[in-house]
Amino acid sequence: MTKFSSLFKAMSGSKFRSIHILMLLELAAVAVSSIWTLIQGNFNSGTFFYAVMGWSVIPSLVSFVLLAVRNEQAFTRDTFRLAPIKDSLFYAANLLSTFVSFLYLLVLQAVLMLLTALIGWSTLSPIYDDLQTNLQLSTVGSNPIGVCLGMLAIMLVIYLLAWSTVSLVHLITSAASNYLPRARQRLVNGIVYVIMIILTFRVVSFLMGQVAWISTSLMGGNTTSSWWVGVTIMLIIIVVETVANIFLLNKWVETTAN
């Protein structure tokens, strides 16, 4: 039997490489935009930080799509599915490697923001002082770290729900296509890709809307009961979808050659 740790490490490899490519592209975009700012004569010590803040949104959104694709490929291709391991452990290793890869992206983004903030501190310090004053006057000022950690935790739960939902749609469609002739399977696979693209955009819109709503609730000092109910419901849905996905993997979904 394949060890869970070995499978997790193997699955994480390609996902980490995708994250590295995204970060390199972001660094290139930051460099180009900073050079353009220099040419325009508006360059200062905070330029790098502003550029990082502006460009960091794109890798966060694109990573959702890339990691979802990597996640789904593992379910239907021989590379990992033929490993001698229980389907439940296989599913857990795949989803956990996706989750950890996204956390890795967030850590890299945080480090990059911290470094550029230190470089531009002479420019950014007055803004930080004003922000700190505004926070102290708001309801967030009593516990800003708790609010930030709460927002991060909720965002991660939403991402987990999104990935499990994408997997459920993909596995149901893959299971259904197994009963069709090979020629029609290609048609169904094409429809699957269209559905996945539409679903991805819908999920991204949902993510942005939920994060915005939760941020407004937290910063507005609203009671936490309402969004904790929402988080609990999302966790229940994740558990139900996980059980369904493992069942589909075990009974209905077949692999294809790489």
Secondary structure, DSSP 8 states (H G I E B T S, - for coil): ---HHHHHHHHHHHHHHHHHHHHHHHHHHHHHHHHHHHHHT---TTHHHHHHHHHTHHHHHHHHHHHHHHHHHHHHBHHHHTSSS-HHHHHHHHHHHHHHHHHHHHHHHHHHHHHHHHHTHHHHHHHHHHHHHHHHHSGGGG-HHHHHHHHHHHHHHHHHHHHHHHHHHHHHHHHHHTTS-HHHHHHHHHHHHHHHHHHHHHHHHHHHHHHHHHHHHHHTT--THHHHHHHHHHHHHHHHHHHHHHHHHHHT---B--
